[in-house]
Amino acid sequence: MQEKVARIWAELLGIEKVGVQDNFFDLGGHSLLAIQVVTRVKSELGAEISVATLFEGPTVESLCRLIGAPEEAAAVGFEQSSDRGRRRKEERLRRGAEPQEHA
């Protein structure tokens, strides 16, 4: 399953290789591509997922875990989402602190 999801992401993102720990959004993914990912995952894997599932599981590994065990992953999902929010905030602050180049 992970290989198929990684291939779908690579094709849609236009990159050669996606690792299981790569974050969809860090690779350049956005909401419109997320819709395409969901559509492809549904058709190729027969999995019933939503765009929200991709936001809850933004890595190949975490998305496959959510697809494979939705009940179990739901219990862990809230905990992980708060960690993810904290990491995103830290990343935004870090980027804001770096000098920006002007052309």
Secondary structure, DSSP 4 states (H G I P E B T S, - for coil): -HHHHHHHHHHHHT-S---TT-BTTTTT--HHHHHHHHHHHHHHH-----HHHHHH--BHHHHHHHHH-HHHHHHHHHHHHHHHHHHHHHHHHHHHHSPPP--
